[in-house]
Amino acid sequence: MPTSNPPDGSNHRRDERHEITFNAMLVIDKDVHATAIENISTGGAKLKTAAPVSVAKDTDCALRVDSLGEFPGQVAWCRGGSVGIAFNDSDWRMADAIMALAMHS
């Protein structure tokens, strides 16, 4: 499974990110936005939204993945059609989800 770390080997993130393409939903309050997961780690994910989303940093949200459930977190950043989220779930639950997504991408 490809990972997305800088070519110089440096990595300021705690967790290794895995590049995947998988459809999911971003849930913010009662709004549900179609997204594609671009990369994911046990700590967070980068999502590409089907339509631009404007949401404040630290807003509660969840990543909804069919057959895997919802993964709660907060918005880490938002730039037009991309959203970064930081997960609240434990590392083992996210590790299981990453493995399942990798097998289906």
Secondary structure as GFF3:
##gff-version 3
##sequence-region A 1 105
A	DSSP	beta_strand	18	28	.	.	.	ID=ss1
A	DSSP	beta_strand	31	40	.	.	.	ID=ss2
A	DSSP	beta_strand	44	49	.	.	.	ID=ss3
A	DSSP	beta_strand	60	65	.	.	.	ID=ss4
A	DSSP	beta_strand	69	79	.	.	.	ID=ss5
A	DSSP	beta_strand	82	87	.	.	.	ID=ss6
A	DSSP	alpha_helix	91	104	.	.	.	ID=ss7
###
